[in-house]
Amino acid sequence: MIEGARTWVELRRLLSNLRCSPQRLHDLQGALLQEAVHHAYRSIPFYRRVWNDAGFHPSQVSGVSDLTRLPIITAAMVREAAQRAELLAHGVDTGLCTHLDSSGSSGRALRIWKRPLEERVRRAIGLRI
């Protein structure tokens, strides 16, 4: 029951963005992109390796307009990284996570680990639909 209530709280947070001005949403998207890129570089071995190899650093991203600076990552690269266990962020206890097994268009299973907040966001998005 408590998890259901937390999911509804997350849905309300997501819906609150609907009342934001276009400029506020653009700024929020930029801030979230920066946060995600910095987190990926700092915490996920795959991104650090691939981005270093491409000469990319998170400081090159200051907003949505910088998306084109991110190096292209292929499905094959992700599958290889999954086999080497490079996709899980440092410090994540998979015992506290749920997972989604996705085969995507390749037909090869890829396990995606989700912490409780990520699972709540996924459920909230489903409720919003």
C-alpha positions in Angstrom: 0.0 0.0 0.0 2.8 2.4 0.9 4.5 1.8 -2.5 1.2 2.5 -4.3 1.0 5.9 -2.4 4.6 6.7 -3.3 3.8 6.0 -7.0 0.8 8.4 -6.9 3.1 11.1 -5.3 5.5 10.5 -8.1 2.7 10.8 -10.7 1.6 14.2 -9.1 5.2 15.4 -9.4 5.4 14.5 -13.0 2.0 16.1 -13.8 3.1 19.3 -12.1 5.5 19.9 -15.0 2.5 20.2 -17.3 1.8 23.7 -15.9 5.4 24.9 -16.5 6.2 27.5 -19.2 8.0 26.3 -22.3 11.1 28.1 -21.1 10.9 26.4 -17.7 10.5 23.0 -19.3 13.5 23.7 -21.6 15.6 24.7 -18.7 14.4 21.6 -16.7 15.3 19.3 -19.6 18.8 20.9 -19.9 19.4 20.5 -16.1 18.2 16.9 -16.2 20.3 16.1 -19.2 23.4 17.5 -17.5 22.7 15.6 -14.4 22.2 12.3 -16.3 25.4 12.7 -18.4 27.5 13.6 -15.3 26.0 10.6 -13.4 26.6 8.2 -16.3 30.2 9.3 -16.6 30.9 9.2 -12.9 29.1 6.0 -12.1 28.8 3.7 -15.1 32.0 2.1 -16.4 30.6 1.7 -19.9 29.9 5.4 -20.5 33.2 6.5 -19.0 35.2 4.1 -21.3 33.2 4.9 -24.5 33.2 8.6 -23.9 36.9 8.8 -23.0 37.7 6.8 -26.1 35.7 9.3 -28.2 37.3 12.3 -26.5 34.1 13.4 -24.9 33.7 14.9 -21.4 30.4 15.7 -19.6 31.5 19.3 -19.2 30.8 19.7 -23.0 27.1 19.5 -22.2 25.3 22.5 -20.9 21.8 21.9 -22.3 19.6 20.2 -24.7 21.2 21.9 -27.7 24.4 19.9 -26.9 22.8 16.5 -27.4 24.6 16.2 -30.7 27.9 16.3 -28.8 27.2 12.9 -27.2 29.0 10.1 -29.0 26.8 7.6 -30.8 26.3 4.3 -28.9 25.2 1.3 -30.9 23.1 -1.7 -29.7 26.1 -3.9 -30.3 28.2 -1.8 -28.0 25.5 -2.1 -25.3 25.2 -5.9 -25.7 29.0 -6.2 -25.3 29.0 -3.9 -22.3 26.2 -6.0 -20.7 28.3 -9.2 -21.2 31.2 -7.5 -19.4 28.9 -6.2 -16.6 29.8 -2.5 -17.4 26.3 -1.1 -17.4 25.4 -1.2 -13.7 26.2 1.9 -11.8 28.7 1.7 -9.0 27.2 1.0 -5.6 23.8 -0.4 -6.8 22.6 -3.3 -4.8 20.7 -5.5 -7.2 19.1 -7.2 -4.3 17.1 -4.0 -3.7 16.1 -3.7 -7.4 13.5 -5.0 -9.7 14.5 -5.8 -13.3 13.1 -5.8 -16.8 14.3 -8.3 -19.3 14.2 -6.7 -22.7 15.1 -8.2 -26.1 14.4 -5.1 -28.0 14.6 -5.6 -31.8 17.7 -7.8 -31.6 16.0 -10.8 -29.9 18.8 -11.0 -27.4 17.8 -10.5 -23.8 19.2 -7.6 -21.9 18.5 -7.2 -18.1 17.7 -3.7 -17.0 17.9 -3.1 -13.3 15.6 -0.5 -11.7 16.0 0.9 -8.2 12.7 1.6 -6.3 12.4 5.3 -7.5 13.0 4.3 -11.1 10.3 1.6 -10.8 7.9 4.2 -9.2 8.5 6.6 -12.1 7.9 3.8 -14.6 4.6 3.0 -12.9 3.6 6.6 -12.6 4.1 7.1 -16.3 1.9 4.1 -16.9 -0.8 5.6 -14.7 -0.5 8.9 -16.6 -1.3 7.2 -19.8 
